[in-house]
Amino acid sequence: PAYDIKYALDEHYQAVLALYKDVAANTENSVDGLKTLEEETYLCPSSTAYVQPFRAVNVEGKWRIIVNRVESYGVKFTQTARIEECDVAVGSSCPLVPSCYSSQCVQKNIFHRFLVYDPYDYYFPFAIENFKLPASCGCVVGAFNL
């Protein structure tokens, strides 16, 4: 629905720009613009990516249209998130931890805010909603095994 989003952005430009500034932080730690990954070693192997989603399920379990790669009045609305997912089965032992230790890989998540578009809201079809995204793959070490 890129055309519908662009039309709605043009109609509500100033109000949407205020919302968008709230989620689009341009800092030195911002992931917008990052395209490559640096090589890193973790106790549990994982895959990292920078994504610009168009649709996702919010924390309330509802599918939402995320405003991404749409331009209005010269401003390109993009929203990038860094995700990291475990490459091993969650609950399996950490490959780099000695077997004398009880360990397991766990998927950790983070809540990320996106500017979304609701085509059924004719008054103001934009909002900021929360989405649960995979953030890291951690290793939890338990008691020592004899």
N, C-alpha and C positions, 0 to 999 in steps of 0.2 A: 504493500500500500504506500509506496514512496510518494506518489503524486498526492494522495490524500494527506499524508503527513506534511509535505511541503506546503500545501494549501493552508492547512491549519496553522502551521508555523508562521506563515505570512500574515494570517488573520490575528494571531495572538503574540506577535513577535516580542514586544517589550516584556510581557508577563512571563513568557517562556524563557527569555534570556536571563531573567532574574532567577528562575528555578535552575537553569542550566549552570549558571555561575556557582551555584551551591554544590553541584556534583562535579564540576570540571575544575579541579584544582591544578594549577600549573606551578608545580614546585620541582626542585631538582630530583625528587623521588617519584615524580609522576610517571606512570607507565605509558601515557599517551605518547606515541611516536617511537617507542621501543619496538624493534623488529627482530633483533637477534638475541640469543641467549648465551650467557657465559657458562663455561664448563665448571661444574661443581660436583663434589662428592658428598653423598649422604649415607646415613646408616641404613636407610631403606630406599631403594631405587624409586625414582619418580620421573614423570614427564611434565615439563613446564611449557606453557604456551601463553601468548598474549592474544586475547580474543576480543572481537567487537561484535557481540551478539545482536541479532535482530529480533529474536523471540526467546523467552525463557519463562520458567515457572517461578512465581514469586513465593515468599514465605507463607502465604495463605493458600498455596496450592493452585493458584489460578494462572493460566497462560496470559502473558502480556507481550505487547509489541514494544520493543525498545527502540528509541529514536537513535539511529546510527547512520552515518554517512549520508545525511540529508543536508542540503544547503538552503539557507534563507537569508536574503539581504546580504550576501557576501560572507556570512558566518557558516562554516561547515560544522554541523553538530555531530561529533564523534564521541564515543564512550568506550574506553579500553579497560580491560581487567586482566590481571595476571592470575592464571590458574595453575595449580600443581596437583596432579593425581598420582596415587601410588601405582607403581608398575607391578607390584606383587599383590597377592590376595591379602586383603585386610584381615589381620589376625594371625598371619603367618609369622614365623620367627624372623628377626632382623638378620640379613645375610652377613653383615660385617661384625656382629657381636658373637663372641665365643659361645659354643653350645652349653657351657657350664652355667650360663646365665639364662634365666627365663626372660624372653623378650618377645615382643610382637609389634608389627607395623600397624599404625593407626592412621586413618585419613582424618585430617583436621580441616575444618571449614571456617569461612569468614562470611560476614554479611556485607554485601556490596549494594550501594544505592545507584539506581539508574533512572534516568528520565524516560517515562513511558507515555505511550499514546493510546487513548481509548476511543475508538471510532464511534462508540455509542453515546458518548457524552458530548452533546452539541453545545453546551454552555462553555466549558473549558476542558478540552480533551487531553490535557497533560497533567502528569503528577510525578512525584518521585516515590518510588517503591523499593522495598528491600528484597534482595535475592541472596540465597545461600549458595556460595560457590566453593569448590575445593581449593584450599589455600596451601596446604603442605602435607607431606607424608612424614609422620614422626615415628620414632622408635621408643617404646616404653619398656624399661628394664625392670623386672620384678626381683624376686628373691633368688639367692644363690642356690643352684642345684648340686647335690653331691652325688 
